[in-house]
Amino acid sequence: MQPKQEISYLRDFMVFFRPGDIVKWKPIDRTAYDAIGAEVEAGRFAPLIREVAFDLDEFNADVDGYNARLNGALHGN
């Protein structure tokens, strides 16, 4: 939690995940973890966030294809 809401991506909501968010986790090693921690401490970390409209019917019709589209939206494809 970030009650003072000083971090840009926490200004509208004091916890990172909001109801309805889709989250994709990826494994990282210790070196990447430490680098991210240093970026957070320095106030330079910015998570990759994209706004998308989720359609449950489309997801259920083609789970793999829909996940690929979501991943493409996340990375600007």
TADAHU-V637138 format. One record per residue. SS is DSSP state (hx for helix, st for strand, lp for the rest). PHI is phi in whole degrees, 0 to 359 (NA if undefined). PSI is psi in degrees with one decimal (* if undefined). Layout:
SS;PHI;PSI / SS;PHI;PSI
//
This chain:
lp;NA;152.5 / lp;224;76.3 / lp;300;-29.1 / lp;282;-12.8 / lp;53;45.0 / lp;273;-21.5 / lp;274;132.2 / hx;308;-45.1 / hx;279;3.1 / hx;242;9.3 / lp;291;-38.3 / lp;275;-19.4 / lp;211;127.7 / lp;282;-5.8 / lp;241;156.4 / lp;294;-48.6 / lp;272;136.1 / lp;250;158.4 / lp;305;132.5 / lp;91;-6.7 / lp;294;145.2 / lp;255;127.4 / lp;242;133.8 / lp;242;119.3 / lp;266;148.3 / lp;222;142.8 / lp;289;142.9 / lp;226;156.8 / lp;269;178.3 / hx;297;-36.9 / hx;297;-45.7 / hx;295;-40.5 / hx;301;-47.3 / hx;296;-38.5 / hx;295;-42.9 / hx;296;-42.4 / hx;301;-40.6 / hx;294;-39.2 / hx;295;-40.6 / hx;298;-49.9 / hx;301;-34.7 / lp;276;-4.2 / lp;77;19.3 / lp;253;-4.9 / lp;285;134.4 / lp;223;110.7 / lp;292;155.5 / lp;282;111.5 / lp;231;132.8 / lp;225;141.3 / lp;274;129.0 / lp;222;155.2 / lp;261;123.3 / lp;264;133.7 / lp;240;108.8 / hx;298;-39.0 / hx;297;-44.8 / hx;296;-39.7 / hx;299;-48.7 / hx;295;-30.2 / hx;288;-29.8 / lp;205;79.5 / hx;302;-51.2 / hx;295;-44.3 / hx;296;-40.1 / hx;293;-41.7 / hx;299;-38.9 / hx;296;-41.0 / hx;295;-41.1 / hx;298;-43.5 / hx;297;-38.9 / hx;296;-40.0 / hx;296;-38.5 / hx;297;-39.3 / lp;258;11.7 / lp;77;25.2 / lp;261;*
//
